[in-house]
Amino acid sequence: MRGFLLRLLLNTLALWIVTQLYGGLFFARGSSLGDYLLAGLVFGLANALLKPVLLLLTLPFNILTLGLFTLVVNAVILLIVASLTPLEVRGFGGALIGAVLLSVISFGLNLLTGPSDRKESHR
């Protein structure tokens, strides 16, 4: 449960940071913390459930582009999240740039917190 809550908070924080840095992703003025948490939850679920399926379906494109097509899959995931939550995206280009920023920021936040499933070492 702790790992799930940590992942939810990290997704929410990453979305908030991206919306502050980049104008292509935004929440409507007056959005509440609940809107950000909902978007973080849907983003986490989409990454866990939809992304593996999309990556499998687009495997030939990923192989041909040496993995760069994953950026397109990430943008599609972001567009799906935007369609289900108060998050708004300015077109596919905005989703593509936003997905890249979100990946970089999420990577940095994960480095700061460490793996969420790490076990205590036995001495």
C-alpha positions as CSV (number, residue, x, y, z in Angstrom):
1,M,0.0,0.0,0.0
2,R,2.9,2.3,0.8
3,G,4.4,1.8,-2.7
4,F,1.0,2.6,-4.3
5,L,0.6,5.8,-2.4
6,L,4.2,6.8,-3.1
7,R,3.7,6.2,-6.8
8,L,0.4,8.2,-6.8
9,L,2.2,11.1,-5.1
10,L,5.1,11.0,-7.4
11,N,2.9,10.9,-10.5
12,T,0.8,13.8,-9.2
13,L,4.0,15.8,-8.3
14,A,5.4,15.1,-11.8
15,L,2.2,16.2,-13.5
16,W,2.2,19.4,-11.4
17,I,5.8,20.2,-12.2
18,V,5.2,19.7,-15.9
19,T,2.1,21.9,-16.0
20,Q,4.1,24.6,-14.2
21,L,7.0,24.4,-16.7
22,Y,5.3,23.7,-20.0
23,G,2.2,25.4,-21.4
24,G,1.2,22.5,-23.6
25,L,-0.2,20.7,-20.5
26,F,-2.4,22.5,-18.1
27,F,-5.3,22.3,-15.7
28,A,-8.1,24.8,-15.8
29,R,-7.7,27.8,-13.6
30,G,-9.1,27.0,-10.1
31,S,-8.3,23.3,-10.3
32,S,-8.0,21.6,-6.9
33,L,-5.5,19.2,-5.5
34,G,-8.2,16.5,-6.1
35,D,-8.0,17.2,-9.8
36,Y,-4.2,16.7,-9.8
37,L,-4.6,13.5,-7.6
38,L,-7.2,12.1,-10.0
39,A,-4.9,12.8,-13.0
40,G,-2.0,11.2,-11.2
41,L,-4.1,8.1,-10.4
42,V,-5.4,7.7,-13.9
43,F,-1.8,8.3,-15.3
44,G,-0.4,5.6,-13.0
45,L,-3.2,3.2,-14.0
46,A,-2.8,3.9,-17.7
47,N,1.0,3.3,-17.5
48,A,0.5,0.1,-15.6
49,L,-2.4,-1.3,-17.7
50,L,-2.5,0.3,-21.1
51,K,1.2,1.0,-21.8
52,P,2.4,-2.6,-21.9
53,V,-0.5,-3.5,-24.3
54,L,0.3,-0.5,-26.6
55,L,4.0,-1.3,-26.5
56,L,3.3,-4.9,-27.5
57,L,1.0,-3.9,-30.3
58,T,3.5,-1.4,-31.7
59,L,6.6,-3.6,-31.2
60,P,7.4,-3.7,-35.0
61,F,7.5,0.1,-35.1
62,N,9.6,0.2,-31.9
63,I,12.1,-2.1,-33.4
64,L,12.2,-0.2,-36.7
65,T,12.7,3.1,-34.9
66,L,15.1,1.7,-32.3
67,G,12.7,2.5,-29.5
68,L,11.9,6.0,-30.4
69,F,8.2,5.1,-31.1
70,T,7.9,4.7,-27.4
71,L,7.7,8.5,-27.3
72,V,4.6,8.3,-29.4
73,V,3.1,5.6,-27.1
74,N,3.8,7.9,-24.1
75,A,2.1,10.8,-25.9
76,V,-1.0,8.6,-26.6
77,I,-1.1,7.6,-22.9
78,L,-1.0,11.3,-22.0
79,L,-3.9,12.1,-24.4
80,I,-5.9,9.2,-22.9
81,V,-5.3,10.6,-19.4
82,A,-6.3,14.1,-20.6
83,S,-9.6,12.7,-22.1
84,L,-10.5,11.1,-18.7
85,T,-9.4,13.9,-16.3
86,P,-9.4,17.7,-16.0
87,L,-5.9,17.7,-17.5
88,E,-5.8,19.5,-20.9
89,V,-3.3,19.0,-23.7
90,R,-2.7,21.3,-26.7
91,G,-2.6,18.8,-29.5
92,F,-0.5,15.8,-30.2
93,G,2.7,17.9,-30.3
94,G,1.9,19.2,-26.9
95,A,1.3,15.7,-25.7
96,L,4.6,14.5,-27.2
97,I,6.7,17.3,-25.6
98,G,4.7,16.9,-22.3
99,A,5.4,13.1,-22.3
100,V,9.1,13.7,-22.7
101,L,9.2,16.2,-19.9
102,L,7.0,13.9,-17.7
103,S,9.4,11.0,-18.3
104,V,12.4,13.0,-17.4
105,I,10.8,14.5,-14.3
106,S,9.4,11.2,-13.2
107,F,12.9,9.6,-13.7
108,G,14.4,12.3,-11.5
109,L,11.8,11.9,-8.8
110,N,12.3,8.2,-8.8
111,L,16.0,8.6,-8.4
112,L,15.4,10.9,-5.4
113,T,13.0,8.5,-3.7
114,G,14.7,5.2,-4.7
115,P,12.8,2.1,-5.7
116,S,9.4,1.8,-4.0
117,D,9.6,-2.0,-3.7
118,R,13.0,-2.2,-2.0
119,K,13.3,-4.7,0.8
120,E,15.0,-4.1,4.1
121,S,18.5,-5.6,4.1
122,H,19.1,-8.4,6.6
123,R,22.4,-8.1,8.5
